[in-house]
Every structure is written in C-alpha cells, then in structure tokens.
C-alpha cells in the first residue's frame, strides 16, 4: 500500500496521530482492565509506528508530495522510537 499526501495533508495527519497517541496514553492510565489496557497499548504502538513513519517522510520530503509506503521490515528504532 502506498499513500501520497501533500505536505499540508501529511502535517495534518501527523497532528491527528499525535493527538490520538495522547488520548490513548490517557485512556491506558485510566483503565483498570488488564485485557483492555493491553489492547490499548498495542493500538498505541501501531499509531506511534505510523506517526514515526509519517514524521520521517515529512522530514525527508523535497518540494513534492509526501509518499509513505508501510514496510514490515522497519523496526521502531529506525522510526525514532525506542
């Protein structure tokens, strides 16, 4: 899958993803259910991976559209996550 976005669209997507990570973190901290907390953490990790990839794509862009193609062989460290 490949997604082509304008720079403005990519920046908006990054902001939306950052807000979602914050919301997920808040929800994780406010839940007592281990099962639900685990599911939220997995969702948070996925959103953070996408956020990292979008951020890298924005930083590497020239003047054209931002293109992001998800890859399974990229680990979190390459995306700026530990």
N, C-alpha and C positions, 0 to 999 in steps of 0.2 A: 504494500500500500504506500502511496506517495501523496503528500498533501502540499499543495502550492498556495502560499498566502502572501499577500502584500506585506510590507514592513509594518504598516499600521495594524493589519489584522493579526499578525504574529505578536505584536506588542500587546494587543488587547487580549489575545489568548493567554499570553504569559501572565497578565494581571488576573485573569479569571482563575487560572490554575493556582496562583499564589494565594488568592482568597480561599479557594477550596481546601488547600493544604492547611491553612489556618483554622478553617471550620472543622475539618476532620480532627486536627490536634485537640481542639476544644472539646469535641464530642468524645474522643478517646479518653480524655482526662475526666469527663463527667459520667462515664458509664461504669457500672459495676459488673456487668456480664462479661466473663472472660471470652466466651464464644463471640459475642458481638464486638468486643474490643479487638480481638484477633482479626476479624473480618475488616474492621475499620483500618487497622494497621496495614493490612495487605492493600487495601484501596489507596491509602495514603502513600505507600511505597510506589504503586503504579503511577499515581498522579505526579509524584516527585520525579520519577524517571522521565515522564513525558515533559514535565516542566524543565528539567535539565536539558533534554534534547532540544526543546524549542529555544531555550536561552542560548545554547551553543550555536544553533542555526542562525539566530539573530546576530550574535557576535561575529560570525564568520561571513555574513552576507556582504555582497558588494552593493550595487545600487538596484539590483533586480529583486524579484520576489524571493521570499524565504521558502525553501523547499525542505521538507522533513520527510525522511523515509525511515520508519521504525526498523530497528535491527535487533535481533535476538542475541547477537554476539557481543554487544556492548555492555560492560559492567558499570555499576554505579560510580566507581572511581573515575572512569573516563568522562562521566557526565557532571563531575564536580560534587558527587555525593560520597559520603563515607559509609 
